[in-house]
Amino acid sequence: MNDLTVSLVQTTLHWHDPAANRAQLADSLASALPGAGLTDLIVLPEMFTTGFSMEAAAQAESYPGPTLDWMREQAVRYNAVVTGSVLTEAEGAYFNRMLWVRPDGTHSSYDKRHLFRLAGEHEVYTAGNYRLLEEWRGWRIRPLICYDLRFPVWSRNSPHEPYDLLLYVANWPQPRAEIWRTLLRARAIENMAYTVGVNRLGVDGAGQEYSGQSALLNIHGEYLAQAGNLQT
């Protein structure tokens, strides 16, 4: 298996301002990656253009839309896959949709399966009904979203569909940060898979605080990289 370089983008987000978030992220990537070929996979947080929002009717982006175009531009620029989730409207419904965008311009998508009922997410968004398995530069990768982390069966590494890397993007609140860290370790250990979790920073428009704690873990649940509460 080849080495895989993964870039974890942990950042504050502008509330309900996709253009500002895309511009901020483009600047961050340009600063961290001065050229192509320095990374294989760029991972952005959940709902990285808006923050985690229940105002889907006002904030949802058509699919395909400008953020998919922007992700294609970044994928080409850095010769890497770019992934993260976007508040999306498609086929008359709203989705928390993860986009997996390749440097050749093609893409796949995954809709969040486990919606956070305590926040009423299930009343606004439509749950996904499939999992995604991507092969990239010799690695088999399973991308999932936030609350999916709490459901081990959905994350299970099956001999019928094995993966090497389990990947979560999130807007995981600061009061439950220790749960985030614990569950990432648990998923890595029980699935014997490298595991990435990318979370956001800052305070959103609803007053919810986020402390990051993005990380990369090995198959033993040991940290290979931790972002703490720093912007990366």
N, CA, C and O of each residue as an XYZ file, in Angstrom:
928
protein
N       0.847     -1.196      0.000
C       0.000      0.000      0.000
C       0.881      1.245      0.000
O       1.813      1.353      0.797
N       0.585      2.176     -0.890
C       1.348      3.412     -0.989
C       1.114      4.300      0.221
O       0.098      4.179      0.904
N       2.072      5.203      0.483
C       1.827      6.248      1.471
C       0.724      7.169      0.964
O       0.592      7.395     -0.239
N      -0.060      7.694      1.889
C      -1.131      8.630      1.553
C      -0.982      9.850      2.448
O      -1.004      9.736      3.674
N      -0.832     11.010      1.839
C      -0.735     12.257      2.600
C      -2.115     12.890      2.691
O      -2.751     13.164      1.674
N      -2.572     13.118      3.918
C      -3.910     13.658      4.165
C      -3.781     15.025      4.825
O      -3.059     15.176      5.810
N      -4.477     16.014      4.288
C      -4.490     17.372      4.843
C      -5.812     17.608      5.549
O      -6.868     17.607      4.916
N      -5.758     17.812      6.864
C      -6.941     18.041      7.690
C      -7.141     19.542      7.842
O      -6.295     20.225      8.420
N      -8.247     20.058      7.332
C      -8.500     21.501      7.357
C      -9.464     21.810      8.500
O     -10.674     21.622      8.378
N      -8.911     22.283      9.603
C      -9.688     22.655     10.784
C      -9.740     24.174     10.847
O      -8.698     24.824     10.922
N     -10.939     24.749     10.819
C     -11.058     26.193     10.651
C     -12.344     26.727     11.271
O     -13.294     25.980     11.505
N     -12.357     28.022     11.531
C     -13.610     28.710     11.820
C     -14.398     28.834     10.517
O     -13.833     28.719      9.430
N     -15.695     29.069     10.634
C     -16.544     29.227      9.455
C     -17.392     30.480      9.589
O     -17.834     30.833     10.682
N     -17.614     31.151      8.455
C     -18.521     32.298      8.417
C     -19.956     31.774      8.344
O     -20.279     30.955      7.484
N     -20.800     32.245      9.236
C     -22.172     31.752      9.328
C     -22.978     32.128      8.088
O     -23.123     33.308      7.770
N     -23.498     31.128      7.396
C     -24.395     31.325      6.253
C     -23.773     32.211      5.172
O     -24.461     33.050      4.590
N     -22.484     32.033      4.900
C     -21.801     32.863      3.904
C     -20.880     31.984      3.052
O     -19.668     31.965      3.267
N     -21.450     31.258      2.087
C     -20.642     30.339      1.286
C     -19.476     31.007      0.560
O     -18.374     30.458      0.530
N     -19.703     32.182     -0.024
C     -18.626     32.839     -0.768
C     -17.452     33.162      0.144
O     -16.297     32.947     -0.226
N     -17.743     33.680      1.338
C     -16.676     34.011      2.286
C     -15.939     32.754      2.737
O     -14.717     32.772      2.882
N     -16.659     31.682      2.957
C     -16.009     30.441      3.383
C     -15.150     29.843      2.278
O     -14.048     29.361      2.540
N     -15.639     29.870      1.058
C     -14.818     29.352     -0.043
C     -13.547     30.178     -0.205
O     -12.469     29.626     -0.428
N     -13.671     31.504     -0.094
C     -12.497     32.370     -0.221
C     -11.507     32.119      0.913
O     -10.300     32.032      0.683
N     -12.018     32.004      2.128
C     -11.146     31.750      3.282
C     -10.423     30.416      3.141
O      -9.226     30.322      3.414
N     -11.145     29.392      2.717
C     -10.532     28.079      2.564
C      -9.516     28.065      1.427
O      -8.473     27.420      1.536
N      -9.810     28.766      0.344
C      -8.849     28.847     -0.759
C      -7.552     29.487     -0.293
O      -6.468     29.029     -0.653
N      -7.655     30.548      0.507
C      -6.461     31.208      1.044
C      -5.691     30.274      1.971
O      -4.463     30.214      1.915
N      -6.403     29.551      2.818
C      -5.752     28.626      3.750
C      -5.012     27.522      3.006
O      -3.891     27.162      3.365
N      -5.645     26.988      1.970
C      -4.998     25.934      1.199
C      -3.774     26.460      0.465
O      -2.742     25.790      0.416
N      -3.880     27.652     -0.104
C      -2.750     28.231     -0.825
C      -1.568     28.477      0.106
O      -0.413     28.328     -0.294
N      -1.861     28.855      1.346
C      -0.799     29.091      2.322
C      -0.138     27.790      2.764
O       1.082     27.728      2.915
N      -0.944     26.754      2.969
C      -0.410     25.483      3.468
C       0.203     24.626      2.367
O       1.110     23.833      2.620
N      -0.296     24.789      1.145
C       0.124     23.940      0.030
C       0.562     24.826     -1.130
O      -0.254     25.137     -1.998
N       1.820     25.239     -1.168
C       2.258     26.182     -2.201
C       2.333     25.613     -3.610
O       2.699     26.332     -4.540
N       1.997     24.352     -3.791
C       2.007     23.777     -5.127
C       1.291     22.446     -5.164
O       0.838     21.937     -4.138
N       1.193     21.886     -6.365
C       0.557     20.580     -6.531
C       1.499     19.473     -6.082
O       2.714     19.660     -6.018
N       0.923     18.326     -5.776
C       1.723     17.159     -5.451
C       2.185     17.061     -4.018
O       2.966     16.168     -3.688
N       1.722     17.965     -3.140
C       2.152     17.958     -1.739
C       1.201     17.182     -0.838
O       1.546     16.855      0.297
N       0.025     16.893     -1.332
C      -0.948     16.123     -0.565
C      -1.760     15.253     -1.514
O      -1.806     15.506     -2.718
N      -2.391     14.241     -0.969
C      -3.239     13.359     -1.768
C      -4.720     13.576     -1.512
O      -5.553     13.334     -2.386
N      -5.044     14.036     -0.302
C      -6.443     14.129      0.115
C      -6.618     15.340      1.024
O      -5.947     15.451      2.050
N      -7.518     16.250      0.650
C      -7.827     17.452      1.426
C      -9.206     17.260      2.036
O     -10.187     17.068      1.319
N      -9.280     17.314      3.373
C     -10.530     17.039      4.078
C     -11.030     18.313      4.751
O     -10.352     18.881      5.608
N     -12.221     18.755      4.356
C     -12.867     19.946      4.897
C     -13.955     19.523      5.881
O     -14.385     18.370      5.844
N     -14.416     20.418      6.760
C     -15.425     20.033      7.755
C     -16.810     19.778      7.149
O     -17.040     19.971      5.956
N     -17.704     19.342      8.008
C     -19.121     19.208      7.668
C     -19.715     20.591      7.384
O     -19.392     21.562      8.068
N     -20.588     20.673      6.367
C     -21.266     21.928      6.001
C     -20.290     23.103      6.016
O     -20.523     24.119      6.670
N     -19.192     22.938      5.280
C     -18.097     23.909      5.363
C     -18.401     25.240      4.681
O     -17.629     26.186      4.831
N     -19.495     25.342      3.942
C     -19.829     26.639      3.335
C     -20.800     27.469      4.160
O     -20.954     28.665      3.909
N     -21.461     26.853      5.146
C     -22.512     27.560      5.892
C     -22.393     27.439      7.403
O     -22.942     28.268      8.129
N     -21.687     26.426      7.892
C     -21.855     25.981      9.261
C     -23.086     25.092      9.341
O     -23.920     25.085      8.436
N     -23.192     24.334     10.443
C     -24.305     23.397     10.598
C     -25.594     24.172     10.838
O     -25.758     24.801     11.884
N     -26.509     24.129      9.871
C     -27.688     24.991      9.881
C     -28.967     24.186      9.688
O     -29.003     23.211      8.938
N     -30.020     24.620     10.388
C     -31.353     24.068     10.194
C     -32.168     24.898      9.205
O     -33.323     24.574      8.928
N     -31.578     25.962      8.675
C     -32.288     26.854      7.756
C     -32.049     26.415      6.317
O     -31.543     27.179      5.494
N     -32.416     25.185      6.032
C     -32.108     24.605      4.731
C     -32.798     25.330      3.586
O     -32.197     25.524      2.530
N     -34.041     25.729      3.775
C     -34.781     26.372      2.685
C     -34.087     27.640      2.211
O     -34.103     27.957      1.022
N     -33.482     28.360      3.140
C     -32.812     29.613      2.793
C     -31.360     29.406      2.380
O     -30.823     30.198      1.605
N     -30.714     28.355      2.885
C     -29.269     28.220      2.733
C     -28.822     27.099      1.801
O     -27.649     27.048      1.430
N     -29.718     26.211      1.417
C     -29.304     25.062      0.607
C     -28.804     25.501     -0.760
O     -29.318     26.445     -1.361
N     -27.810     24.808     -1.223
C     -27.224     25.053     -2.531
C     -27.746     24.011     -3.513
O     -27.871     22.834     -3.172
N     -28.049     24.443     -4.721
C     -28.489     23.489     -5.733
C     -27.360     22.499     -6.028
O     -26.182     22.787     -5.816
N     -27.755     21.341     -6.518
C     -26.769     20.301     -6.812
C     -26.964     19.806     -8.245
O     -28.047     19.348     -8.607
N     -25.904     19.900     -9.060
C     -24.596     20.486     -8.760
C     -24.670     22.002     -8.690
O     -25.572     22.620     -9.255
N     -23.700     22.596     -7.981
C     -23.739     24.029     -7.760
C     -22.346     24.623     -7.661
O     -21.363     23.962     -7.997
N     -22.252     25.872     -7.198
C     -20.969     26.581     -7.184
C     -19.915     25.956     -6.282
O     -18.723     26.053     -6.574
N     -20.328     25.319     -5.196
C     -19.317     24.717     -4.320
C     -18.677     23.498     -4.966
O     -17.479     23.270     -4.803
N     -19.459     22.715     -5.693
C     -18.872     21.600     -6.434
C     -17.870     22.122     -7.457
O     -16.795     21.544     -7.616
N     -18.206     23.206     -8.152
C     -17.269     23.806     -9.105
C     -15.992     24.250     -8.397
O     -14.888     24.028     -8.895
N     -16.148     24.878     -7.233
C     -14.991     25.342     -6.458
C     -14.128     24.167     -6.023
O     -12.902     24.244     -6.092
N     -14.742     23.093     -5.582
C     -13.980     21.916     -5.159
C     -13.225     21.305     -6.336
O     -12.103     20.826     -6.172
N     -13.825     21.319     -7.502
C     -13.122     20.831     -8.692
C     -11.881     21.674     -8.965
O     -10.821     21.138     -9.289
N     -12.011     22.986     -8.834
C     -10.860     23.870     -9.045
C      -9.726     23.540     -8.080
O      -8.563     23.481     -8.480
N     -10.064     23.326     -6.815
C      -9.033     23.007     -5.822
C      -8.424     21.632     -6.089
O      -7.217     21.445     -5.930
N      -9.244     20.679     -6.488
C      -8.733     19.337     -6.767
C      -7.731     19.359     -7.917
O      -6.703     18.683     -7.869
N      -8.036     20.138     -8.945
C      -7.111     20.273    -10.072
C      -5.847     20.999     -9.630
O      -4.739     20.585     -9.970
N      -6.011     22.079     -8.876
C      -4.861     22.904     -8.454
C      -3.859     22.088     -7.645
O      -2.650     22.245     -7.817
N      -4.350     21.218     -6.767
C      -3.452     20.485     -5.870
C      -3.266     19.025     -6.267
O      -2.582     18.270     -5.577
N      -3.877     18.633     -7.383
C      -3.800     17.241     -7.844
C      -4.123     16.285     -6.703
O      -3.385     15.339     -6.428
N      -5.241     16.557     -6.050
C      -5.656     15.793     -4.874
C      -7.173     15.682     -4.853
O      -7.867     16.493     -5.465
N      -7.685     14.686     -4.154
C      -9.117     14.636     -3.871
C      -9.445     15.695     -2.829
O      -8.689     15.893     -1.878
N     -10.574     16.374     -3.009
C     -11.091     17.328     -2.023
C     -12.450     16.809     -1.561
O     -13.307     16.477     -2.380
N     -12.640     16.743     -0.245
C     -13.904     16.237      0.283
C     -14.364     17.049      1.482
O     -13.554     17.645      2.192
N     -15.670     17.066      1.697
C     -16.312     17.772      2.798
C     -17.799     17.777      2.503
O     -18.206     17.439      1.391
N     -18.626     18.155      3.483
C     -20.070     18.110      3.221
C     -20.651     19.501      3.016
O     -20.137     20.498      3.522
N     -21.749     19.531      2.251
C     -22.386     20.775      1.816
C     -23.895     20.653      2.027
O     -24.478     19.598      1.780
N     -24.515     21.723      2.478
C     -25.976     21.797      2.611
C     -26.557     21.891      1.207
O     -26.358     22.890      0.516
N     -27.274     20.857      0.785
C     -27.621     20.664     -0.619
C     -29.121     20.454     -0.813
O     -29.788     19.815      0.000
N     -29.634     21.008     -1.914
C     -31.001     20.724     -2.343
C     -30.952     19.948     -3.646
O     -30.291     20.362     -4.598
N     -31.647     18.829     -3.687
C     -31.692     18.006     -4.893
C     -32.987     17.215     -4.907
O     -33.406     16.675     -3.883
N     -33.608     17.149     -6.053
C     -34.813     16.325     -6.248
C     -35.896     16.648     -5.221
O     -36.580     15.754     -4.723
N     -36.042     17.933     -4.913
C     -37.100     18.372     -4.022
C     -36.875     18.089     -2.553
O     -37.812     18.169     -1.759
N     -35.640     17.758     -2.171
C     -35.332     17.457     -0.770
C     -34.004     18.106     -0.398
O     -33.239     18.534     -1.262
N     -33.747     18.170      0.913
C     -32.507     18.737      1.432
C     -31.638     17.622      1.994
O     -32.127     16.690      2.632
N     -30.332     17.738      1.740
C     -29.384     16.715      2.174
C     -28.155     17.363      2.806
O     -27.738     18.456      2.424
N     -27.595     16.664      3.775
C     -26.255     16.964      4.271
C     -25.337     16.062      3.461
O     -25.107     14.908      3.823
N     -24.816     16.594      2.363
C     -24.191     15.768      1.323
C     -22.680     15.947      1.302
O     -22.167     17.058      1.170
N     -21.994     14.843      1.433
C     -20.538     14.833      1.338
C     -20.144     14.633     -0.117
O     -20.623     13.715     -0.783
N     -19.269     15.501     -0.598
C     -18.787     15.427     -1.974
C     -17.346     14.929     -1.967
O     -16.524     15.356     -1.157
N     -17.070     14.039     -2.869
C     -15.732     13.456     -3.027
C     -15.285     13.803     -4.443
O     -15.720     13.173     -5.408
N     -14.416     14.806     -4.566
C     -14.114     15.404     -5.868
C     -12.670     15.084     -6.258
O     -11.729     15.383     -5.522
N     -12.522     14.477     -7.420
C     -11.216     14.024     -7.896
C     -10.585     15.061     -8.826
O     -11.291     15.891     -9.398
N      -9.264     15.015     -8.977
C      -8.605     16.009     -9.828
C      -8.919     15.871    -11.312
O      -8.601     16.771    -12.089
N      -9.537     14.767    -11.723
C      -9.955     14.660    -13.127
C     -11.333     15.277    -13.357
O     -11.862     15.221    -14.468
N     -11.920     15.870    -12.298
C     -13.208     16.550    -12.423
C     -14.408     15.702    -12.076
O     -15.506     16.234    -11.916
N     -14.233     14.398    -11.954
C     -15.350     13.537    -11.578
C     -15.581     13.601    -10.069
O     -14.711     14.039     -9.315
N     -16.764     13.160     -9.640
C     -17.033     13.185     -8.206
C     -18.045     12.108     -7.828
O     -18.779     11.589     -8.670
N     -18.059     11.791     -6.541
C     -19.071     10.930     -5.934
C     -19.692     11.689     -4.776
O     -19.190     12.737     -4.372
N     -20.794     11.154     -4.238
C     -21.437     11.823     -3.108
C     -21.962     10.794     -2.116
O     -22.251      9.649     -2.463
N     -22.076     11.243     -0.868
C     -22.650     10.438      0.209
C     -23.552     11.343      1.033
O     -23.131     12.421      1.451
N     -24.780     10.919      1.268
C     -25.721     11.678      2.090
C     -25.725     11.131      3.513
O     -25.850      9.925      3.726
N     -25.586     12.025      4.478
C     -25.514     11.631      5.886
C     -26.674     10.702      6.245
O     -27.843     11.025      6.034
N     -26.322      9.555      6.787
C     -27.330      8.548      7.107
C     -28.011      8.815      8.453
O     -29.237      8.773      8.547
N     -27.230      9.085      9.474
C     -27.755      9.236     10.830
C     -27.909     10.718     11.152
O     -26.927     11.412     11.417
N     -29.134     11.185     11.127
C     -29.438     12.593     11.368
C     -29.621     12.821     12.866
O     -30.177     11.979     13.571
N     -29.144     13.975     13.341
C     -29.123     14.274     14.772
C     -30.514     14.712     15.220
O     -30.883     15.879     15.091
N     -31.276     13.763     15.744
C     -32.682     14.000     16.074
C     -32.845     15.019     17.203
O     -33.833     15.753     17.219
N     -31.907     15.082     18.141
C     -32.029     16.034     19.246
C     -32.020     17.477     18.752
O     -32.559     18.364     19.414
N     -31.414     17.714     17.598
C     -31.403     19.047     16.997
C     -32.486     19.205     15.937
O     -32.602     20.272     15.333
N     -33.284     18.163     15.698
C     -34.334     18.226     14.693
C     -33.837     18.083     13.274
O     -34.548     18.431     12.331
N     -32.619     17.572     13.102
C     -32.066     17.443     11.755
C     -32.941     16.544     10.881
O     -33.053     16.772      9.677
N     -33.555     15.533     11.473
C     -34.391     14.595     10.709
C     -35.670     15.244     10.193
O     -36.305     14.714      9.282
N     -36.057     16.390     10.767
C     -37.259     17.095     10.323
C     -36.984     18.002      9.126
O     -37.910     18.472      8.465
N     -35.713     18.241      8.859
C     -35.322     19.164      7.791
C     -34.654     18.423      6.632
O     -34.901     18.727      5.465
N     -33.818     17.463      6.962
C     -32.998     16.792      5.957
C     -33.483     15.367      5.702
O     -34.112     14.740      6.554
N     -33.174     14.883      4.516
C     -33.465     13.504      4.148
C     -32.229     12.652      4.391
O     -31.132     13.008      3.962
N     -32.404     11.539      5.073
C     -31.278     10.656      5.379
C     -30.830      9.899      4.138
O     -31.640      9.557      3.276
N     -29.541      9.646      4.060
C     -29.014      8.824      2.987
C     -29.339      7.359      3.211
O     -29.700      6.954      4.316
N     -29.210      6.567      2.156
C     -29.521      5.138      2.258
C     -28.435      4.262      1.645
O     -28.680      3.102      1.310
N     -27.246      4.814      1.500
C     -26.139      4.036      0.946
C     -24.832      4.529      1.565
O     -24.743      5.652      2.061
N     -23.832      3.668      1.522
C     -22.484      4.042      1.938
C     -21.604      4.179      0.707
O     -21.889      3.621     -0.353
N     -20.541      4.926      0.875
C     -19.610      5.173     -0.217
C     -18.282      4.506      0.120
O     -17.812      4.594      1.255
N     -17.684      3.847     -0.846
C     -16.338      3.302     -0.696
C     -15.515      3.785     -1.876
O     -15.804      3.453     -3.026
N     -14.495      4.566     -1.585
C     -13.672      5.153     -2.629
C     -12.282      4.526     -2.630
O     -11.718      4.240     -1.573
N     -11.741      4.316     -3.812
C     -10.356      3.877     -3.952
C      -9.541      5.045     -4.487
O      -9.872      5.634     -5.516
N      -8.472      5.367     -3.771
C      -7.673      6.524     -4.156
C      -6.212      6.264     -3.819
O      -5.841      6.102     -2.656
N      -5.399      6.229     -4.855
C      -3.957      6.062     -4.732
C      -3.584      4.859     -3.870
O      -2.709      4.923     -3.006
N      -4.285      3.762     -4.144
C      -3.986      2.502     -3.492
C      -4.680      2.278     -2.169
O      -4.481      1.240     -1.537
N      -5.498      3.237     -1.730
C      -6.214      3.132     -0.455
C      -7.710      3.004     -0.705
O      -8.259      3.623     -1.616
N      -8.357      2.190      0.121
C      -9.816      2.088      0.115
C     -10.336      2.925      1.288
O      -9.938      2.716      2.434
N     -11.219      3.863      0.993
C     -11.594      4.896      1.963
C     -13.108      4.939      2.125
O     -13.853      4.934      1.145
N     -13.548      4.982      3.385
C     -14.971      5.070      3.718
C     -15.250      6.452      4.321
O     -14.885      6.691      5.472
N     -15.888      7.372      3.577
C     -16.220      8.698      4.109
C     -17.605      8.724      4.759
O     -18.575      8.223      4.190
N     -17.689      9.314      5.962
C     -18.935      9.429      6.713
C     -19.030     10.821      7.336
O     -18.083     11.605      7.272
N     -20.193     11.121      7.944
C     -20.461     12.481      8.419
C     -20.886     12.474      9.882
O     -21.861     11.814     10.240
N     -20.175     13.192     10.714
C     -20.509     13.612     12.072
C     -21.219     12.536     12.898
O     -20.566     11.621     13.401
N     -22.538     12.628     13.045
C     -23.301     11.760     13.943
C     -23.192     10.289     13.554
O     -23.442      9.413     14.382
N     -22.820     10.006     12.302
C     -22.543      8.623     11.896
C     -21.510      7.976     12.817
O     -21.500      6.757     12.986
N     -20.643      8.795     13.411
C     -19.592      8.293     14.291
C     -20.147      7.489     15.460
O     -19.471      6.596     15.971
N     -21.360      7.794     15.885
C     -21.955      7.116     17.042
C     -22.569      5.754     16.698
O     -23.076      5.069     17.586
N     -22.529      5.359     15.439
C     -23.207      4.133     15.003
C     -22.182      3.147     14.440
O     -21.882      3.182     13.247
N     -21.648      2.274     15.284
C     -20.546      1.405     14.862
C     -20.899      0.437     13.741
O     -20.032      0.088     12.940
N     -22.150     -0.002     13.667
C     -22.509     -0.946     12.604
C     -22.393     -0.281     11.236
O     -21.943     -0.908     10.277
N     -22.797      0.985     11.141
C     -22.714      1.714      9.870
C     -21.260      1.930      9.448
O     -20.960      2.041      8.260
N     -20.366      1.988     10.430
C     -18.944      2.215     10.162
C     -18.157      0.917     10.006
O     -16.953      0.958      9.752
N     -18.799     -0.209     10.151
C     -18.090     -1.486     10.267
C     -17.248     -1.801      9.041
O     -17.671     -1.608      7.901
N     -16.051     -2.288      9.309
C     -15.128     -2.723      8.269
C     -15.435     -4.179      7.951
O     -15.075     -5.079      8.710
N     -16.096     -4.401      6.836
C     -16.598     -5.731      6.488
C     -15.638     -6.446      5.542
O     -15.041     -5.801      4.680
N     -15.474     -7.763      5.682
C     -14.645     -8.510      4.732
C     -15.220     -8.500      3.319
O     -14.505     -8.769      2.353
N     -16.506     -8.193      3.199
C     -17.137     -8.133      1.881
C     -16.904     -6.783      1.200
O     -17.022     -6.666     -0.020
N     -16.569     -5.759      2.006
C     -16.326     -4.421      1.467
C     -15.300     -3.723      2.366
O     -15.624     -2.735      3.025
N     -14.069     -4.230      2.394
C     -13.079     -3.726      3.343
C     -12.546     -2.345      2.954
O     -12.526     -1.971      1.781
N     -12.125     -1.615      3.957
C     -11.483     -0.322      3.722
C     -10.228     -0.212      4.579
O     -10.041     -0.959      5.540
N      -9.366      0.746      4.205
C      -8.116      1.008      4.921
C      -8.199      2.262      5.777
O      -7.528      2.373      6.804
N      -9.030      3.207      5.344
C      -9.134      4.505      6.018
C     -10.601      4.859      6.225
O     -11.396      4.844      5.285
N     -10.945      5.174      7.460
C     -12.284      5.625      7.839
C     -12.209      7.126      8.072
O     -11.323      7.604      8.780
N     -13.135      7.869      7.480
C     -13.021      9.324      7.472
C     -14.340      9.959      7.900
O     -15.393      9.662      7.337
N     -14.272     10.842      8.906
C     -15.452     11.572      9.376
C     -15.215     13.070      9.252
O     -14.155     13.569      9.631
N     -16.209     13.793      8.718
C     -16.204     15.258      8.781
C     -17.326     15.678      9.715
O     -18.361     15.014      9.776
N     -17.134     16.781     10.450
C     -18.083     17.074     11.520
C     -18.179     18.555     11.842
O     -17.293     19.350     11.529
N     -19.308     18.897     12.491
C     -19.472     20.105     13.313
C     -19.827     19.566     14.697
O     -21.000     19.536     15.069
N     -18.837     19.149     15.446
C     -19.043     18.454     16.725
C     -18.846     19.447     17.859
O     -17.749     19.989     17.999
N     -19.868     19.710     18.678
C     -19.806     20.786     19.672
C     -18.761     20.549     20.766
O     -18.459     19.414     21.135
N     -18.228     21.657     21.266
C     -17.190     21.611     22.289
C     -17.609     20.857     23.553
O     -16.784     20.128     24.105
N     -18.855     20.994     24.044
C     -19.208     20.272     25.270
C     -19.086     18.749     25.161
O     -18.989     18.064     26.179
N     -19.091     18.220     23.944
C     -18.966     16.771     23.750
C     -17.638     16.395     23.084
O     -17.535     15.366     22.417
N     -16.629     17.245     23.276
C     -15.333     17.011     22.636
C     -14.682     15.714     23.093
O     -14.065     15.016     22.289
N     -14.810     15.384     24.369
C     -14.189     14.154     24.863
C     -14.867     12.925     24.258
O     -14.212     11.909     24.028
N     -16.158     13.009     24.003
C     -16.866     11.912     23.330
C     -16.343     11.755     21.907
O     -16.129     10.633     21.448
N     -16.136     12.854     21.212
C     -15.562     12.841     19.863
C     -14.226     12.103     19.858
O     -14.008     11.211     19.037
N     -13.340     12.472     20.766
C     -12.027     11.839     20.810
C     -12.139     10.344     21.129
O     -11.451      9.518     20.531
N     -13.009     10.017     22.071
C     -13.167      8.622     22.479
C     -13.737      7.763     21.357
O     -13.266      6.650     21.122
N     -14.744      8.275     20.670
C     -15.367      7.496     19.598
C     -14.445      7.334     18.394
O     -14.462      6.285     17.750
N     -13.643      8.343     18.078
C     -12.673      8.183     16.994
C     -11.708      7.042     17.306
O     -11.400      6.227     16.436
N     -11.233      6.988     18.550
C     -10.326      5.909     18.945
C     -11.040      4.552     18.861
O     -10.472      3.569     18.385
N     -12.275      4.517     19.324
C     -13.024      3.257     19.298
C     -13.224      2.751     17.877
O     -13.037      1.564     17.612
N     -13.605      3.645     16.953
C     -13.836      3.220     15.576
C     -12.533      2.734     14.934
O     -12.548      1.772     14.166
N     -11.412      3.384     15.239
C     -10.126      2.948     14.692
C      -9.767      1.556     15.195
O      -9.350      0.698     14.417
N      -9.930      1.334     16.498
C      -9.538      0.061     17.104
C     -10.431     -1.080     16.632
O      -9.930     -2.129     16.228
N     -11.747     -0.888     16.678
C     -12.648     -1.999     16.370
C     -12.628     -2.369     14.890
O     -12.914     -3.512     14.535
N     -12.290     -1.410     14.024
C     -12.254     -1.684     12.587
C     -10.851     -1.953     12.064
O     -10.679     -2.286     10.891
N      -9.842     -1.810     12.928
C      -8.444     -1.977     12.528
C      -8.162     -1.185     11.258
O      -7.637     -1.707     10.274
N      -8.529      0.099     11.314
C      -8.379      0.982     10.160
C      -7.819      2.324     10.612
O      -8.119      2.797     11.708
N      -7.006      2.927      9.761
C      -6.637      4.319      9.999
C      -7.920      5.142     10.015
O      -8.852      4.875      9.255
N      -7.956      6.137     10.883
C      -9.182      6.918     11.052
C      -8.852      8.403     11.110
O      -7.946      8.827     11.828
N      -9.604      9.181     10.344
C      -9.468     10.642     10.315
C     -10.774     11.264     10.780
O     -11.852     10.843     10.362
N     -10.676     12.263     11.642
C     -11.827     13.073     12.021
C     -11.492     14.537     11.853
O     -10.512     15.016     12.424
N     -12.288     15.260     11.078
C     -12.067     16.695     10.859
C     -13.268     17.463     11.377
O     -14.394     17.260     10.923
N     -13.016     18.344     12.327
C     -14.048     19.148     12.973
C     -13.724     20.627     12.785
O     -12.603     20.976     12.417
N     -14.684     21.479     13.033
C     -14.512     22.923     12.857
C     -14.155     23.602     14.174
O     -14.152     22.981     15.237
N     -13.857     24.886     14.072
C     -13.585     25.751     15.219
C     -14.612     26.871     15.288
O     -15.415     27.057     14.373
N     -14.573     27.622     16.401
C     -15.331     28.864     16.503
C     -16.718     28.697     17.080
O     -17.059     27.660     17.647
N     -17.513     29.750     16.920
C     -18.890     29.791     17.409
C     -19.799     30.064     16.217
O     -19.528     30.969     15.428
N     -20.877     29.291     16.078
C     -21.765     29.494     14.933
C     -22.861     30.507     15.251
O     -22.919     31.044     16.357
N     -23.716     30.760     14.284
C     -24.755     31.765     14.447
C     -25.823     31.403     15.447
O     -26.602     32.261     15.860
N     -25.874     30.139     15.846
C     -26.815     29.696     16.874
C     -26.190     29.704     18.263
O     -26.823     29.304     19.240
N     -24.932     30.165     18.345
C     -24.248     30.250     19.626
C     -23.535     28.983     20.052
O     -23.048     28.902     21.179
N     -23.464     27.988     19.172
C     -22.797     26.729     19.502
C     -21.290     26.875     19.316
O     -20.830     27.406     18.305
N     -20.532     26.403     20.292
C     -19.075     26.508     20.247
C     -18.460     25.184     19.804
O     -18.944     24.107     20.151
N     -17.374     25.292     19.025
C     -16.665     24.122     18.513
C     -15.179     24.265     18.828
O     -14.609     25.348     18.697
N     -14.562     23.168     19.243
C     -13.165     23.237     19.683
C     -12.220     22.422     18.812
O     -11.088     22.156     19.216
N     -12.661     22.022     17.627
C     -11.767     21.309     16.727
C     -11.490     19.888     17.172
O     -12.371     19.029     17.122
N     -10.250     19.638     17.611
C      -9.806     18.298     18.016
C      -9.779     17.332     16.828
O     -10.004     16.132     16.985
N      -9.499     17.877     15.638
C      -9.316     17.014     14.469
C      -8.089     16.133     14.684
O      -7.142     16.532     15.361
N      -8.111     14.935     14.104
C      -7.036     13.991     14.393
C      -6.937     12.911     13.325
O      -7.882     12.635     12.586
N      -5.753     12.313     13.278
C      -5.483     11.121     12.481
C      -4.972     10.044     13.430
O      -4.044     10.278     14.203
N      -5.587      8.856     13.368
C      -5.228      7.753     14.257
C      -4.849      6.519     13.451
O      -5.326      6.317     12.334
N      -3.975      5.690     14.042
C      -3.617      4.443     13.381
C      -4.586      3.329     13.775
O      -5.572      3.578     14.469
N      -4.310      2.119     13.339
C      -5.250      1.018     13.548
C      -5.337      0.584     15.007
O      -6.234     -0.173     15.380
N      -4.412      1.060     15.828
C      -4.437      0.758     17.260
C      -5.097      1.873     18.070
O      -5.118      1.822     19.300
N      -5.634      2.879     17.379
C      -6.241      4.002     18.069
C      -5.236      4.979     18.636
O      -5.575      5.790     19.498
N      -4.002      4.913     18.163
C      -2.951      5.829     18.615
C      -2.903      7.040     17.687
O      -3.068      6.912     16.473
N      -2.677      8.215     18.272
C      -2.676      9.438     17.484
C      -1.404      9.545     16.645
O      -0.294      9.426     17.162
N      -1.582      9.770     15.358
C      -0.479     10.106     14.464
C      -0.373     11.607     14.276
O       0.710     12.131     14.018
N      -1.503     12.302     14.405
C      -1.521     13.768     14.312
C      -2.745     14.276     15.048
O      -3.814     13.668     14.988
N      -2.583     15.408     15.750
C      -3.689     16.046     16.450
C      -3.625     17.547     16.205
O      -2.554     18.148     16.283
N      -4.772     18.152     15.911
C      -4.819     19.592     15.657
C      -5.161     20.392     16.902
O      -5.002     21.612     16.911
N      -5.632     19.723     17.960
C      -6.037     20.462     19.155
C      -7.120     21.470     18.814
O      -8.094     21.147     18.134
N      -6.937     22.707     19.298
C      -7.901     23.766     18.970
C      -7.277     24.841     18.096
O      -7.666     26.007     18.158
N      -6.305     24.444     17.278
C      -5.600     25.374     16.406
C      -6.194     25.358     15.004
O      -6.706     24.337     14.545
N      -6.118     26.505     14.330
C      -6.537     26.574     12.931
C      -5.456     25.919     12.090
O      -4.272     26.211     12.258
N      -5.858     25.030     11.183
C      -4.863     24.310     10.377
C      -5.127     24.505      8.891
O      -4.393     23.973      8.058
